[in-house]
Amino acid sequence: MADRITVTLHHLVSLMDAYADEMLQTRHGVTFSQFQFLAAVADLQPVDITSLARCLFVTKAAVSKRVPSLVADGWIVAEGDPNHGRRVLLTLTPRALQLVVQAGGGLDDQFTSLFADPRLGADGIDVDVLNRQLETLMVLVTEKGIPQ
């Protein structure tokens, strides 16, 4: 481990992503990448491709490329927007919504249980406080802007 917070945070997120991927594939038959996509749709639905791409920090082309397989696999429904000629709106199927709720809850349970480990101190980590602090950090980083 490095003594640099940026390296430590990146390493932690990588480990969490790998753990989530293994858990999701083993228990639900989806990858973490697929789950992230479906969870973002769940949060925003109905959502157009441009808005979803912005939320996922990927290109519109990346979202457009993924949609047909998720439709074919019965995870999402893609329909034309009656108010905008070429816009496509995405929504989850009931099966996908159930997956997001169950798998998301399972992931939250697994990760939050780690915060009570005695090696973190007598009181562990307050999950609600940590979540608020991390959300604030995301806002602060966003306010700084992305260097060009």
C-alpha positions, -999 to +999 in steps of 0.1 A: +000+000+000+011+035-008+009+064+016-009+084-010-047+087-005-053+088-042-036+054-047-053+039-016-087+051-027-082+038-063-070+004-049-100+002-026-124+009-054-107-017-076-109-043-049-146-035-042-154-036-080-137-070-083-156-083-052-189-070-065-182-086-099-175-120-084-206-118-061-229-106-089-218-133-113-220-161-088-253-151-072-271-133-100-254-142-133-245-106-143-213-087-143-207-056-122-206-036-154-241-049-164-254-042-129-240-006-129-258+000-162-291-015-150-288+004-116-283+037-135-313+031-156-333+022-125-323+055-109-332+076-139-359+058-158-372+065-182-339+077-194-326+086-229-292+074-241-275+107-238-284+112-202-275+076-193-241+080-210-235+112-190-244+094-157-222+065-165-193+087-177-192+069-210-199+079-246-234+077-262-219+051-286-209+029-256-244+030-243-260+025-277-238-005-283-248-022-250-286-016-253-294-043-280-280-072-259-297-060-227-330-058-246-324-092-261-316-107-227-348-092-212-333-066-189-344-034-205-371-020-228-361+005-254-389+026-269-390+057-291-398+089-272-432+101-285-421+137-279-388+136-297-384+118-330-351+101-327-347+098-290-348+064-274-360+059-238-348+031-217-367+014-188-361-017-168-382-048-171-397-061-139-370-088-138-343-062-140-358-040-114-360-070-090-323-078-098-313-042-090-332-042-057-320-076-046-284-075-058-280-039-048-292-047-013-269-076-011-239-056-022-247-029+003-251-055+031-217-070+022-198-038+021-214-021+051-207-052+072-170-045+067-174-011+084-181-028+117-149-048+118-131-042+151-098-035+132-114-002+122-116+009+158-140+003+187-169+020+169-161+010+134-171+035+107-204+053+107-218+044+072-242+073+070-216+098+079-191+082+055-216+083+027-224+120+033-187+128+034-180+109+002-210+126-016-196+160-005-161+150-018-177+142-051-193+176-053-161+193-043-141+174-070-168+182-096-167+219-086-130+219-093-136+208-128-117+184-150-082+196-160-078+201-197 
